[in-house]
Amino acid sequence: MAKSAIPTNGLGHLRAAQYEYDERETMRAWEKFLINNRVLPEGACPVRKEILQSWSRSSSSGIDAQANEAPMPYRSEAISRLKHANRDLREAARGAFSQIGKLLEGSDAMLILTDGNGVIIETIGDERTLDDGREIHLEIGGVWGEDAIGTNGIGTALRTGCPIFVHASEHFCAGIKCWTCAGAPIRDPFDQSVIGVVDLSGPTEIFRRHNTALVAAAASEIQRVLGERQQQERARLLEAFIESGPARGERDGVVLLDRYGRVVYNRNMPKATQNAGAFAMGQRLVDPSRVRSEAEIAAALPCFLEPRGVSFLRLDGEVRGTALIISGDGPSTRRAERAAPARKLPVEIVGDCPKLAAAIDLARRAAEAGASVLVQGETGVGKELFARLVHAEARKAAPFVALNCGAISRDLIGAELFGHVAGAFTGAVREGKPGKFELADKGVLCLDEIGEMPQDMQPYLLRVLEQRAVWRIGDSRRRPVDVQLVALTNRDLLAEVEQGRFRRDLYYRLGTVTIHVPPLRERGDDILTLAEHFSLEFSERQNRPLLHFPDEVRELMRAYGWPGNVRELRNLIERLYLLVRGRDVSLEDLPPEMRAAGQGGAAAKARPEDGARSLEDLEEEAIRNTIRAEKGNLSRVAATLGISRPTLYRKMRLYDIRRVYE
C-alpha cells in the first residue's frame, strides 16, 4: 500500500511536519509489539508516539488484540435509561448533528456521540456505513472506551483529553483495522471535565486531513450550547429558590447545587468556609444519583460540612437542584469532634476509631501527670502528633524540642543531647553549646527513633532522666533540667530488650506511659475521613476545587493495606491534586500497588497475619513495599516513610534489602 501524508494529531495539536503512514510498516510494528509486549524504541518505529502509548495502555488493560467488535452490554431499557441520563448532552448536540448529518448521506461516513465512558448514545450518517458499524457494535449502546476495545478515535480521545484520529492499522484490535476515525472530547463548560466525544468514522477511504478539525469544531459548538443551557438553568434555580426555598436568617449563607451536585451559586458565605474553598463554584459536593431525600443529601455531604437546612429545588415538576442553608457561624468541623468527643484537641489528630481515641486519652493523662511517654507505632502513623499533643496539653508555653536519634552519627549524638564546653572535642563550637535537654528545659523533648540510640550512650540518657540534670561533655558542672520526655519508635522495644540491643532499665524508665498508635489499616472509616481532611488542605493550598472520590475509589482506599500509613495517604492526596486534571478521581489515577490491592494482592501482603507479626516485620515490609513502589528511588522512599536517608540505609542493611526491585 502506498504511503500517504496525514496529520499527526487533532486541532491545536498538529505538528508542522506531516506524518507518513505506511500500512505495511504499521502492521509490522503492531505485530512486533504484540510479540514483544513492549513499545519499540522511539525512532525505530514508524508509528506515531501517541498511538504507541495507546497500544501500551491497551495491552496493560488486558485488551484482546484479536477482538472483532466492541462490548455491547446495553440493551432496550438500559439504553433508554442511558439516553435519559445524557439528555442534556444529546439535546446540546442536536443542532450540530443536524447540520453535519445532512452532509453525510452518500459519504460513507457516520457521526457518533458518546458519553463520558465512551458509550455511544447517538449516531447519524450514511445508511450503509451505519449498517456496517452494527457488525462491530459501532452503534447506540456499544462501549468504545480505550479500556474496552483498545486504541480508537473515541476511547483515545477520552483517555488523552485531546482531539485525535486513529487510522486503519493504528487501531489496537484486529477487527476494526478496516476503519478510520477521528474523535474530539466534549468538555463540561462549567468544570472542564470530559463528558463525551464527537467522532467521525467510516471505511479507511473516507480519511481526509480535515476530519479531526471537523469533529473538534462540532465539539466546540456542543460546549457552547451546553454553556448557554447551564446559565439558563442556574437562573431558573435562583428563581425557584426565591419562590419556594427554605427560610434563612440575615447572616446565613446560601449554596445552590445543580442536578449533578455541583455548586452553581453561593452567597454570604462564612469567611472560614470561603478560605477552605468548601463551596467554590463548580465544586461537586454530592452525587445526586445515589441519594433520594433531602436528609440523604445532608448525610452525603463531606464530613466537614453540616448545613442548617437542605431543600430540593424543582423545575417543570422535576427535581433539578438543591438549596443548602449554611449558618452564619459557618459549618461545624466534625473532624475534631470525631477525634476527641469530650473537647477539641489542641493538636489536630483526625479520626474517631476506638484504638485512636484510647491513645489520645492516654496521652492527655500522661501530659497532666508529667510522666515520660513512649509512643510506639509503625512508620507514618503520626507518632510525633502525640508528642505535640503532650506538649500542648501541659506545657504549651514552654519549648518543644525534637531530635531524630537515627539521623545523627553516634559520635555526635552525645553532644547534641547533652551539649559541650569549648574545646571538648575536635570540631566543637569555640564558645560551647547547650544540648537538647537544656534547650527543652521546662518543656517537652521528643526523641524520635529512640531504638537507634547507640548502646554506649544509653546509660548517660538514663542518668539524666533519673537525676533530672545534665553534664555537658567536657564539663563537671551539673545543670538541672525539667523536661518531659516523649520517645518515639517504630520498633518493638521490649523485643529489642530481650535480644540485648536496648537497656532494660532505660526501657522501663522511658515507658512510664506507653502509647500504641494504631496503623491506618486498623482504623476503618478513618481512612476516608483523613482523605477528606487532606483533600481540603490541598484544595486550599493549591487554590483549586475539592477532588471528588467516587465509590469505587473510596472502596479501594479502604481495602488497601497502607504500609506507609497516614503519611502515605497524605502523599497520595497531594499527588492526586498535582496530577488529576478534572475533579473526579479515577482508579487509573491511583498507584499500581493500590489497584493491585483491589485484586487481593497488595492488601493481603500489607496486613499482618492474625496480629502475630512484630513491628520489625511490619517495618521491613513497609520499606520493601515503598522501595518497590518508588522503583528504587531512595530519596523518595525516605521522604515517603518520613525518615532520613542514613536511617534508611541502616535499616536496609539490617533487613538485607536490595535497592532495586525488578
Buried (B, 14 or more C-beta within 10 A) or exposed (E): EEEEEBBBBBBEBBEEEEBEBBBEBBBBBBEEBBEEEEBBEEEEBBBBEBBBBBBBBBBEBEBEBEBEBBBBEBEEEEBEEBBEEBEBBBEBBEBBBEEBBEEBEEEBBBBBBBBBBBBBBBBBBBEEBBEBBBEBBBBBBBBBBBBBBBBBBBBBBBBBBBBBBBBBBBBBBBBBBEBBBBBBBBBBBBBBBBBBBBBBBBBBEBBBEEBBBBBBBBBBBBBBBBBEBBEEBBEBBBEBBEEEBBEBEEEBBBBBBBBBBBBBBBEBBBEEBBEBBBBBEBBBBBBBEEBEEBEEBBEBBBBBBBBBBBBBBEBEEEEBBBBBBBBBEBBBBBBBBBBBEEEEBBBBBBBBBEBBBEBBEBBBEBBEEBBBBBBBBBBBBBBBBBBBBBBBBBBBEBBBBBBBBBBBEEEEBBBBBBBBBEEBEEEBEEEBBBBBBBBBBEBBBBBBBBBBBEEEBBEBBBBBBEEEBBBBBBBEEEBEBBBBBBBBBBBBBBEBBEEEEBBEEBBBBBBBBBBBBBBBBBBBBBBBBBBBBBBBBBBBEEEBBBBBBBEEBBEBBBBBBBBBBBBBBBBBBBBBBEEBEBBBBEEEBBBEBBBBBBEEEBBEBBBBEEEEEEBBBBBBBBBBBBBBBBEEBBEBBBBBBBBBEBBBBBBBEEBEBEEEEE
